[in-house]
Amino acid sequence: DESRLLRGQALQDAQTWAVGKSLSDLDYQFLNASREVQQREVERELETQKQANQILTEANQTLIKAQQLATYKITQAQNLANVIQETAFSNESFRSGQIFQALLEALKAGQAFKQLDASAETTKHIRARVIAALQQAVSAVKERNHLEGHNNVVISVAFSPDGLTLASASRDNTIKLWHLQSQKPIATLTGHSSSVWSVA
């Protein structure tokens, strides 16, 4: 009956007491059986703890992956909402006759579209809407010298690679850098002795 065997402090006390004593074989068998049972129980406890730690580690990894996926999906949803909103703004500006503003909004929609997962099924549908808004605005844009701030005709414009800045060259001998979001000038480059005909 293993429930009668010694464990823990009781076993340690018995082993200490038995040192230097001449015990019967039955007593030694009892102490040995107690040690073996305690060792098995400790090993079982360690194995149980190891399994619990492994389950906890796997659960943590699953949680981290779920959080990453949730963050990714939220970001994609926000980007999708931005694309839809900018496309709608572009279409509304186009309908109200603000063609240049429609073009700017369509460009913003295109920039936001680049952040979307191209393999998603909804992205293919949205892509068509963004392209339609861009084509609509580009085909109708006829505005010139919309940028207020030059003292003469604007001859050339160029967008920065990130789409956030516009450079404009003018017959007033200056180049101006514009923040597209606010449509406010960032800087004026002076020093030309005559009209600036091209900017990149």
Secondary structure, DSSP 8 states (H G I E B T S, - for coil): -GGGS--HHHHHHHHHHHTT----HHHHHHHHHHHHHHHHHHHHHHHHHHHHHHHHHHHHHHHHHHHHHHHHHHHHHHHHHHHHHHHHHHHHHHHTT-HHHHHHHHHHHHHHHTTS-TTSHHHHHHHHHHHHHHHHHHHH----S-STT-SS-EEEEEE-TTSSEEEEEETTS-EEEEETTTTEEEEEE---SS------
